[in-house]
Amino acid sequence: MNALAGAGRLARLALRRDRITLPVWIAGVTAVGFAVAASVADLYGAESDRLAYAGTTAVSVVARAFNGPISGAGLGSIVVAETFTSLAVLVALMTTFTVVRHTRQNEETGRFELTGSAMVGRHAPLAAALAVAVGADLLIGAGVAAALVGLGLPVSGALTYGAALAGVGVAFAAVAAVTAQVFSTSRAANSAAAIAVGVAFLLRAVGDALGTVDADGLRVTSAWPSWLSPLGWANQVRPFDADHFGLLALPAVFGVLAGTVAAVLVERRDAGTGLVAPRPGPARAGAGLRTATGLAWRLHRGGLLGWAIGLAVLGVAMGAVTDEVDALVGDNAGLADAIAQLGGTGGLVDAFLATIMSFVALMVAGYAVQAVLRAYVEEGAGRLEAVAAGAVSRSRWLGGHLACAAGGVLVLQALTGATIGLAYAATVDGTAGVMAETARMTGAALAHAPAVFVLAGVVVAGFGLLPRWSAAIAWTALALCALAGQFGAVLDLPAAVVNASPFSHVPAVPVDEVTAGPLLALLAVAAGLLAVGMVAFRRRDLAL
């Protein structure tokens, strides 16, 4: 039988399954790219502002590490610096999730046994998953390119930008194809692919941070570590500057090579298993697993540790760069006003810190969504039935997961706030005032926890009322909060849209004073949503 027999039909089946998920990703990434690019174009409309931005960014190690190398003072180059890295990471994650979902997850859930019993070649599932993922990458690249052309940017630069963005997706589609063969669970395959994305970001960041500023003071030449990363390759294409189309061959060649490796690995393993066998647990369970909460903690602790490490690193980096805010903003009144709209009307440094706190809260909300959806995963895998067969009520079981999620939110908020305050105080005052600044920023971060709990309550309500749609509801709610709460003021969205996000009702700490009223109201809303979800979960059937 042809090894690719049935690949077309499997691709159509994958598109049928992703008929909502993929369009949301494609439209969402394109819309965010357009909105942020439009905001950047408005902020840096004057040539003097663009020259000041390029010159300041070129010499700032932190700015190069997070945004990538600046390629001149043109508006297109500034749009690339402000948007490309974020969009590239989103595309990479979307692509890895898609490939793993239609390969490893199908085998894990038994779907592959059904499709494999028909006239389907051994490599058809992998080929179908790669075709769907790469197609989505190309659509995102075309959509973002069209959006940039619509803003009046040069067509050649926009096409290069879109192609580089799609190239990132192609490279990580192949990475996910390999991890799906190596690991036997979709969770492990997704985690390994996400780690690859993180390593690629780190290599690019180190390479750009170690780069050199050109003689004109407006461009950065990256160091060699950046060339080891697919994200670094995309930056070296230099959209709206050099437009190195030839470098787009790098992700294409890498994708072909890694895809070939994945195809070879398919032949080296049995269907339904990975090259790395799951590690067996101990013969006797520990005392902590005797309770529903103990079991939930065992399932959540690994994810919480990963989030804690990542956010702690981010906190240190953000705290260290806070002292550079005045230099980065310079005399750009538009950028200062944008920071003020997001972070309050106090001093520029405190407004910047308030802005960072709002973005940290949104990231922690991503953890909250993931943690609450762990209950959805356990039920879908059938493991809840085994637990519920014993003397464990549904409320206790779900309550254990929610307790771990809520505790994780508080830990992550406090940890990130503390690391931001510690790094900022150490940068500005050395050892003086470290404790006070750390405590101040920890409190500022914790003030956002009630808004995160509201979003978690939405996820719980969706899990109880519409379990099959709970994952889509959860991630859509998070995306809407990001758009309305974080970009609403900058993008001039209507007040009703901005107020739909619970994050818009949190005081802009540390600029504004914390008042109990809004926070208690958010907690009340969260409690109401939690009660609705718990009651609905107790009354519905377990089958998803």
Secondary structure per residue as TSV (DSSP state, phi and psi in degrees):
chain	resnum	aa	ss	phi	psi
A	1	M	-	360.0	143.7
A	2	N	-	-61.7	130.3
A	3	A	T	-63.5	-20.8
A	4	L	T	-103.7	10.0
A	5	A	T	-60.0	131.2
A	6	G	T	85.9	1.5
A	7	A	H	-61.9	-39.2
A	8	G	H	-63.3	-42.5
A	9	R	H	-67.8	-37.6
A	10	L	H	-66.2	-35.9
A	11	A	H	-63.8	-41.2
A	12	R	H	-64.9	-37.9
A	13	L	H	-64.1	-41.4
A	14	A	H	-62.9	-41.4
A	15	L	H	-65.1	-35.1
A	16	R	H	-64.8	-42.2
A	17	R	H	-67.8	-34.6
A	18	D	T	-99.5	23.5
A	19	R	T	-63.2	-19.0
A	20	I	T	-106.6	-44.6
A	21	T	H	-60.6	-51.3
A	22	L	H	-65.7	-46.5
A	23	P	H	-57.8	-35.9
A	24	V	H	-64.7	-44.6
A	25	W	H	-61.3	-48.3
A	26	I	H	-63.1	-49.8
A	27	A	H	-66.4	-38.1
A	28	G	H	-66.2	-47.8
A	29	V	H	-63.9	-41.7
A	30	T	H	-63.4	-44.1
A	31	A	H	-65.5	-42.3
A	32	V	H	-63.8	-43.1
A	33	G	H	-59.4	-44.8
A	34	F	H	-64.8	-45.4
A	35	A	H	-64.4	-46.0
A	36	V	H	-68.9	-39.6
A	37	A	H	-62.9	-40.8
A	38	A	H	-63.5	-39.4
A	39	S	H	-65.7	-41.8
A	40	V	H	-63.5	-41.4
A	41	A	H	-61.9	-34.6
A	42	D	H	-73.5	-38.6
A	43	L	H	-69.6	-33.8
A	44	Y	T	-117.2	45.5
A	45	G	-	-72.5	-29.4
A	46	A	S	-86.9	141.8
A	47	E	H	-62.8	-36.2
A	48	S	H	-63.0	-38.5
A	49	D	H	-66.6	-38.6
A	50	R	H	-67.3	-41.1
A	51	L	H	-63.8	-41.4
A	52	A	H	-65.6	-41.2
A	53	Y	H	-63.8	-48.9
A	54	A	H	-62.6	-43.3
A	55	G	H	-64.9	-41.7
A	56	T	H	-70.4	-42.3
A	57	T	H	-66.2	-36.6
A	58	A	H	-61.9	-35.4
A	59	V	H	-94.5	-6.2
A	60	S	-	-90.0	114.9
A	61	V	H	-62.8	-41.4
A	62	V	H	-65.4	-43.6
A	63	A	H	-62.5	-40.9
A	64	R	H	-65.3	-39.0
A	65	A	H	-65.3	-39.1
A	66	F	H	-89.2	-36.2
A	67	N	H	-101.9	-16.3
A	68	G	-	95.3	177.4
A	69	P	-	-74.5	134.8
A	70	I	-	-78.3	143.0
A	71	S	B	-121.6	42.9
A	72	G	-	112.7	-179.6
A	73	A	S	-100.7	11.1
A	74	G	S	-69.5	153.2
A	75	L	H	-60.1	-41.2
A	76	G	H	-60.6	-41.2
A	77	S	H	-63.8	-37.7
A	78	I	H	-70.1	-38.0
A	79	V	H	-60.4	-42.0
A	80	V	H	-61.6	-46.6
A	81	A	H	-61.5	-36.3
A	82	E	H	-86.0	-20.8
A	83	T	H	-121.8	-29.8
A	84	F	H	-65.3	-45.4
A	85	T	H	-61.1	-44.6
A	86	S	H	-62.5	-46.7
A	87	L	H	-65.4	-38.8
A	88	A	H	-63.2	-41.1
A	89	V	H	-64.8	-41.7
A	90	L	H	-60.6	-45.0
A	91	V	H	-63.2	-41.4
A	92	A	H	-61.2	-45.0
A	93	L	H	-67.4	-43.2
A	94	M	H	-57.3	-44.1
A	95	T	H	-65.6	-45.1
A	96	T	H	-64.6	-41.6
A	97	F	H	-60.8	-41.2
A	98	T	H	-65.1	-46.8
A	99	V	H	-64.5	-45.4
A	100	V	H	-64.9	-38.9
A	101	R	H	-60.3	-37.3
A	102	H	T	-99.0	8.2
A	103	T	T	-124.7	-81.4
A	104	R	H	-62.7	-42.5
A	105	Q	H	-64.1	-37.9
A	106	N	H	-61.4	-39.2
A	107	E	H	-71.1	-38.8
A	108	E	H	-65.4	-37.6
A	109	T	H	-90.2	-3.1
A	110	G	T	90.3	-0.4
A	111	R	H	-65.2	-33.3
A	112	F	H	-63.1	-32.4
A	113	E	H	-62.7	-35.9
A	114	L	H	-71.7	-49.3
A	115	T	H	-70.3	-35.0
A	116	G	H	-69.5	-18.5
A	117	S	T	-75.2	-13.2
A	118	A	S	-92.4	-168.7
A	119	M	S	-79.7	75.7
A	120	V	-	-124.8	127.5
A	121	G	-	-73.5	161.2
A	122	R	T	-62.1	-34.0
A	123	H	T	-97.4	-0.1
A	124	A	H	-62.8	-44.6
A	125	P	H	-59.5	-42.6
A	126	L	H	-65.6	-43.9
A	127	A	H	-62.9	-40.5
A	128	A	H	-64.7	-44.0
A	129	A	H	-62.9	-43.0
A	130	L	H	-65.6	-38.8
A	131	A	H	-64.2	-42.4
A	132	V	H	-65.6	-45.1
A	133	A	H	-65.5	-46.0
A	134	V	H	-65.8	-37.5
A	135	G	H	-60.3	-42.2
A	136	A	H	-64.2	-39.5
A	137	D	H	-60.3	-44.0
A	138	L	H	-65.1	-38.4
A	139	L	H	-65.9	-40.1
A	140	I	H	-64.1	-45.5
A	141	G	H	-59.3	-42.9
A	142	A	H	-67.0	-39.7
A	143	G	H	-65.4	-43.7
A	144	V	H	-66.8	-40.4
A	145	A	H	-60.8	-43.7
A	146	A	H	-63.5	-38.1
A	147	A	H	-64.0	-41.2
A	148	L	H	-68.1	-37.9
A	149	V	H	-63.1	-38.7
A	150	G	H	-62.5	-26.0
A	151	L	T	-82.1	-1.2
A	152	G	T	93.6	9.5
A	153	L	-	-80.7	156.7
A	154	P	-	-58.0	142.0
A	155	V	H	-64.3	-43.9
A	156	S	H	-61.6	-43.1
A	157	G	H	-66.1	-39.4
A	158	A	H	-64.7	-40.8
A	159	L	H	-65.6	-39.7
A	160	T	H	-63.8	-42.7
A	161	Y	H	-58.3	-51.2
A	162	G	H	-62.4	-40.1
A	163	A	H	-67.0	-39.4
A	164	A	H	-65.4	-38.5
A	165	L	H	-63.9	-44.9
A	166	A	H	-64.3	-35.5
A	167	G	H	-61.7	-37.9
A	168	V	H	-60.0	-43.9
A	169	G	H	-62.4	-42.0
A	170	V	H	-60.4	-44.8
A	171	A	H	-61.8	-43.9
A	172	F	H	-81.1	-18.5
A	173	A	H	-62.2	-42.6
A	174	A	H	-68.1	-37.0
A	175	V	H	-61.2	-45.7
A	176	A	H	-64.8	-33.9
A	177	A	H	-61.2	-37.9
A	178	V	H	-71.1	-47.5
A	179	T	H	-62.8	-30.5
A	180	A	H	-67.8	-23.4
A	181	Q	H	-87.8	-29.3
A	182	V	H	-78.1	-41.9
A	183	F	B	-104.1	153.0
A	184	S	S	-96.0	-4.4
A	185	T	S	-126.2	149.8
A	186	S	H	-66.5	-31.8
A	187	R	H	-62.7	-46.6
A	188	A	H	-67.1	-39.5
A	189	A	H	-64.6	-43.5
A	190	N	H	-64.6	-40.5
A	191	S	H	-63.3	-43.3
A	192	A	H	-64.4	-40.8
A	193	A	H	-65.4	-39.9
A	194	A	H	-64.5	-38.4
A	195	I	H	-62.4	-38.7
A	196	A	H	-61.6	-39.7
A	197	V	H	-62.9	-42.9
A	198	G	H	-63.9	-41.8
A	199	V	H	-64.1	-40.6
A	200	A	H	-62.3	-41.1
A	201	F	H	-64.2	-42.5
A	202	L	H	-63.9	-44.6
A	203	L	H	-60.9	-44.0
A	204	R	H	-63.7	-42.9
A	205	A	H	-62.8	-43.4
A	206	V	H	-65.1	-44.0
A	207	G	H	-62.0	-39.8
A	208	D	H	-75.7	-35.7
A	209	A	H	-65.1	-34.0
A	210	L	T	-87.5	1.0
A	211	G	-	-67.9	172.7
A	212	T	E	-114.4	147.1
A	213	V	E	-86.2	130.9
A	214	D	-	-68.4	171.6
A	215	A	T	-61.1	-32.2
A	216	D	T	-75.3	-9.5
A	217	G	S	74.0	9.2
A	218	L	S	-120.6	-1.8
A	219	R	B	-133.6	151.7
A	220	V	E	-122.8	132.0
A	221	T	E	-99.9	120.0
A	222	S	-	-72.2	151.4
A	223	A	-	-82.1	173.2
A	224	W	G	-61.6	-31.4
A	225	P	G	-58.5	-29.0
A	226	S	G	-64.3	-27.1
A	227	W	G	-79.1	-4.6
A	228	L	G	-92.3	1.4
A	229	S	S	-121.4	135.1
A	230	P	H	-57.7	-33.0
A	231	L	H	-67.9	-36.6
A	232	G	H	-67.1	-38.9
A	233	W	H	-58.6	-43.2
A	234	A	H	-62.7	-40.0
A	235	N	H	-65.9	-34.2
A	236	Q	H	-72.6	-10.7
A	237	V	T	-65.2	-27.6
A	238	R	-	57.5	61.5
A	239	P	T	-58.7	146.2
A	240	F	T	65.4	13.2
A	241	D	T	-134.7	-88.3
A	242	A	T	-86.7	-27.2
A	243	D	-	51.3	61.4
A	244	H	-	-78.6	82.2
A	245	F	G	-61.8	-31.0
A	246	G	G	-61.3	-29.9
A	247	L	G	-69.9	-13.9
A	248	L	G	-66.9	-13.4
A	249	A	H	-68.4	-24.3
A	250	L	H	-61.4	-54.4
A	251	P	H	-65.1	-31.2
A	252	A	H	-65.0	-47.2
A	253	V	H	-65.4	-43.4
A	254	F	H	-59.8	-42.4
A	255	G	H	-61.7	-42.5
A	256	V	H	-64.4	-44.7
A	257	L	H	-65.3	-47.7
A	258	A	H	-67.6	-36.0
A	259	G	H	-63.6	-37.2
A	260	T	H	-65.2	-41.0
A	261	V	H	-60.1	-43.6
A	262	A	H	-61.6	-40.6
A	263	A	H	-63.9	-38.7
A	264	V	H	-65.7	-40.3
A	265	L	H	-66.2	-30.2
A	266	V	H	-56.2	-38.4
A	267	E	H	-77.1	-13.5
A	268	R	T	-96.9	3.9
A	269	R	S	-137.0	163.2
A	270	D	-	-84.3	151.6
A	271	A	T	-62.3	135.9
A	272	G	T	89.9	-7.8
A	273	T	-	-122.2	166.7
A	274	G	-	-114.9	171.5
A	275	L	S	-66.4	-30.8
A	276	V	B	-100.3	114.1
A	277	A	-	-74.8	145.0
A	278	P	-	-59.8	141.2
A	279	R	-	-75.7	125.6
A	280	P	-	-68.2	145.6
A	281	G	-	-81.2	178.3
A	282	P	-	-67.2	159.0
A	283	A	S	-65.9	-32.6
A	284	R	S	-123.1	132.8
A	285	A	-	-72.2	150.1
A	286	G	-	-71.6	167.3
A	287	A	G	-64.1	-27.8
A	288	G	G	-67.2	-18.1
A	289	L	G	-89.1	7.9
A	290	R	G	-79.7	-12.5
A	291	T	S	-118.2	159.0
A	292	A	H	-63.3	-38.7
A	293	T	H	-67.9	-38.1
A	294	G	H	-63.0	-41.5
A	295	L	H	-63.9	-42.8
A	296	A	H	-61.6	-42.2
A	297	W	H	-62.5	-39.4
A	298	R	H	-60.6	-35.3
A	299	L	H	-78.9	-27.5
A	300	H	H	-95.4	-20.7
A	301	R	H	-64.9	-36.6
A	302	G	H	-64.2	-46.1
A	303	G	H	-63.6	-41.0
A	304	L	H	-62.4	-40.7
A	305	L	H	-62.4	-43.6
A	306	G	H	-61.9	-45.3
A	307	W	H	-62.5	-40.4
A	308	A	H	-62.7	-43.8
A	309	I	H	-63.2	-47.0
A	310	G	H	-62.1	-45.0
A	311	L	H	-71.9	-31.4
A	312	A	H	-65.0	-43.5
A	313	V	H	-61.5	-44.1
A	314	L	H	-61.7	-41.0
A	315	G	H	-61.9	-43.3
A	316	V	H	-62.6	-43.8
A	317	A	H	-64.2	-44.1
A	318	M	H	-68.2	-39.4
A	319	G	H	-64.6	-37.4
A	320	A	H	-68.7	-32.3
A	321	V	H	-86.3	-11.3
A	322	T	G	-58.8	-35.9
A	323	D	G	-66.6	-15.3
A	324	E	G	-92.9	3.0
A	325	V	H	-59.5	-46.9
A	326	D	H	-58.1	-41.4
A	327	A	H	-70.0	-38.7
A	328	L	H	-67.3	-38.9
A	329	V	H	-78.5	-39.4
A	330	G	T	59.7	-134.1
A	331	D	T	-97.6	15.8
A	332	N	-	-77.3	96.7
A	333	A	H	-64.6	-33.7
A	334	G	H	-64.7	-44.1
A	335	L	H	-67.9	-40.8
A	336	A	H	-61.0	-38.9
A	337	D	H	-67.0	-38.2
A	338	A	H	-63.4	-43.2
A	339	I	H	-63.4	-40.4
A	340	A	H	-63.5	-39.4
A	341	Q	H	-63.9	-36.9
A	342	L	H	-81.8	-35.0
A	343	G	H	-114.8	1.2
A	344	G	-	109.2	-178.5
A	345	T	S	-109.2	17.4
A	346	G	S	-81.3	-156.1
A	347	G	-	-62.7	158.8
A	348	L	H	-63.0	-40.3
A	349	V	H	-65.0	-47.3
A	350	D	H	-65.9	-35.1
A	351	A	H	-64.5	-38.9
A	352	F	H	-65.5	-43.3
A	353	L	H	-62.0	-39.7
A	354	A	H	-63.3	-38.8
A	355	T	H	-62.8	-44.8
A	356	I	H	-61.0	-41.2
A	357	M	H	-61.5	-37.5
A	358	S	H	-67.4	-38.9
A	359	F	H	-70.3	-37.4
A	360	V	H	-61.8	-42.7
A	361	A	H	-60.1	-38.2
A	362	L	H	-65.8	-39.1
A	363	M	H	-66.8	-42.1
A	364	V	H	-64.0	-32.7
A	365	A	H	-62.0	-33.8
A	366	G	H	-61.8	-40.8
A	367	Y	H	-62.7	-43.4
A	368	A	H	-60.1	-42.9
A	369	V	H	-61.2	-47.3
A	370	Q	H	-61.9	-41.4
A	371	A	H	-68.1	-44.0
A	372	V	H	-66.5	-38.4
A	373	L	H	-68.6	-9.4
A	374	R	H	-60.4	-34.4
A	375	A	H	-63.3	-39.3
A	376	Y	H	-61.8	-41.7
A	377	V	H	-65.2	-43.5
A	378	E	H	-63.9	-40.5
A	379	E	H	-68.5	-43.5
A	380	G	H	-63.2	-32.4
A	381	A	T	-80.7	-5.2
A	382	G	T	86.2	2.0
A	383	R	H	-75.6	-23.6
A	384	L	H	-63.4	-35.8
A	385	E	H	-60.2	-40.4
A	386	A	H	-66.1	-39.3
A	387	V	H	-70.1	-44.2
A	388	A	H	-69.1	-17.1
A	389	A	T	-70.2	-19.3
A	390	G	S	-91.3	-161.2
A	391	A	S	-87.0	52.9
A	392	V	-	-126.3	120.1
A	393	S	-	-78.0	161.5
A	394	R	H	-61.6	-39.5
A	395	S	H	-63.4	-42.4
A	396	R	H	-65.0	-40.8
A	397	W	H	-64.2	-50.8
A	398	L	H	-68.3	-35.9
A	399	G	H	-60.7	-34.6
A	400	G	H	-62.6	-44.1
A	401	H	H	-65.2	-40.3
A	402	L	H	-70.2	-34.7
A	403	A	H	-64.1	-42.4
A	404	C	H	-65.2	-40.2
A	405	A	H	-64.7	-45.0
A	406	A	H	-65.5	-43.6
A	407	G	H	-62.0	-39.3
A	408	G	H	-62.9	-39.6
A	409	V	H	-60.1	-47.3
A	410	L	H	-64.0	-40.9
A	411	V	H	-64.4	-45.6
A	412	L	H	-67.4	-41.4
A	413	Q	H	-62.6	-47.1
A	414	A	H	-64.8	-41.8
A	415	L	H	-63.8	-45.2
A	416	T	H	-66.8	-43.3
A	417	G	H	-60.8	-41.7
A	418	A	H	-65.1	-41.8
A	419	T	H	-69.3	-35.6
A	420	I	H	-63.4	-48.8
A	421	G	H	-63.3	-40.8
A	422	L	H	-63.6	-47.0
A	423	A	H	-67.3	-40.3
A	424	Y	H	-65.1	-47.3
A	425	A	H	-63.5	-40.6
A	426	A	H	-65.1	-33.7
A	427	T	H	-72.0	-38.3
A	428	V	H	-87.6	-48.2
A	429	D	H	-115.9	5.6
A	430	G	T	69.0	-127.2
A	431	T	T	-85.6	-14.0
A	432	A	T	-74.4	134.6
A	433	G	T	72.6	11.4
A	434	V	H	-65.7	-46.2
A	435	M	H	-63.8	-43.7
A	436	A	H	-65.1	-43.7
A	437	E	H	-69.0	-37.5
A	438	T	H	-63.4	-43.7
A	439	A	H	-65.1	-39.8
A	440	R	H	-63.1	-45.0
A	441	M	H	-75.2	-28.8
A	442	T	H	-64.1	-44.0
A	443	G	H	-63.8	-38.8
A	444	A	H	-62.7	-40.0
A	445	A	H	-68.6	-42.6
A	446	L	H	-65.5	-23.8
A	447	A	T	-62.8	-21.3
A	448	H	T	-86.6	-7.5
A	449	A	H	-59.6	-41.1
A	450	P	H	-58.5	-35.7
A	451	A	H	-66.5	-38.9
A	452	V	H	-64.1	-38.1
A	453	F	H	-64.8	-33.6
A	454	V	H	-62.4	-46.0
A	455	L	H	-63.6	-39.5
A	456	A	H	-62.1	-36.6
A	457	G	H	-63.6	-36.6
A	458	V	H	-61.6	-41.4
A	459	V	H	-65.1	-42.5
A	460	V	H	-63.9	-43.4
A	461	A	H	-61.2	-41.7
A	462	G	H	-64.2	-39.0
A	463	F	H	-64.4	-36.9
A	464	G	H	-78.3	-41.1
A	465	L	H	-87.4	-44.1
A	466	L	-	-131.9	72.2
A	467	P	G	-59.3	-37.1
A	468	R	G	-66.3	-25.9
A	469	W	G	-104.4	4.9
A	470	S	H	-62.5	-38.8
A	471	A	H	-65.4	-44.3
A	472	A	H	-63.9	-41.8
A	473	I	H	-61.8	-43.5
A	474	A	H	-63.1	-51.6
A	475	W	H	-72.5	-30.7
A	476	T	H	-66.5	-42.1
A	477	A	H	-61.1	-40.9
A	478	L	H	-64.4	-42.0
A	479	A	H	-63.9	-40.4
A	480	L	H	-66.6	-37.6
A	481	C	H	-63.6	-39.5
A	482	A	I	-62.8	-42.7
A	483	L	I	-71.1	-48.8
A	484	A	I	-76.4	-47.4
A	485	G	I	-78.5	-37.6
A	486	Q	I	-93.6	-33.3
A	487	F	H	-112.8	-0.6
A	488	G	T	-61.3	-45.2
A	489	A	T	-67.2	-42.2
A	490	V	T	-67.0	-37.5
A	491	L	T	-91.2	4.2
A	492	D	T	59.5	41.6
A	493	L	-	-72.1	154.3
A	494	P	-	-57.9	150.8
A	495	A	H	-60.0	-35.9
A	496	A	H	-63.2	-36.4
A	497	V	H	-70.9	-43.2
A	498	V	H	-62.9	-42.4
A	499	N	H	-70.7	-12.7
A	500	A	T	-68.6	-20.0
A	501	S	S	-87.8	129.5
A	502	P	G	-63.0	-24.5
A	503	F	G	-68.7	-22.0
A	504	S	G	-74.8	-11.1
A	505	H	G	-99.8	3.7
A	506	V	S	-89.2	133.8
A	507	P	-	-56.7	146.1
A	508	A	-	-78.3	68.5
A	509	V	T	-75.9	143.2
A	510	P	T	-90.4	9.5
A	511	V	T	-71.2	-52.5
A	512	D	S	-92.9	156.0
A	513	E	-	-73.8	144.4
A	514	V	-	-82.1	124.0
A	515	T	-	-113.1	146.8
A	516	A	H	-72.5	-30.7
A	517	G	H	-53.4	-59.4
A	518	P	H	-61.2	-38.0
A	519	L	H	-68.7	-39.9
A	520	L	H	-66.5	-36.7
A	521	A	H	-64.2	-41.7
A	522	L	H	-64.0	-40.9
A	523	L	H	-63.7	-36.9
A	524	A	H	-65.2	-41.7
A	525	V	H	-63.3	-43.4
A	526	A	H	-61.4	-42.4
A	527	A	H	-64.0	-39.4
A	528	G	H	-63.3	-45.3
A	529	L	H	-64.2	-38.5
A	530	L	H	-62.6	-44.1
A	531	A	H	-62.7	-42.2
A	532	V	H	-60.7	-46.2
A	533	G	H	-64.8	-42.1
A	534	M	H	-64.3	-45.2
A	535	V	H	-63.6	-44.5
A	536	A	H	-63.6	-39.6
A	537	F	H	-64.4	-38.2
A	538	R	H	-68.6	-25.8
A	539	R	H	-98.2	-15.4
A	540	R	S	-92.8	168.0
A	541	D	-	-70.1	153.6
A	542	L	S	-74.2	-31.3
A	543	A	-	-62.7	131.7
A	544	L	-	-85.2	360.0
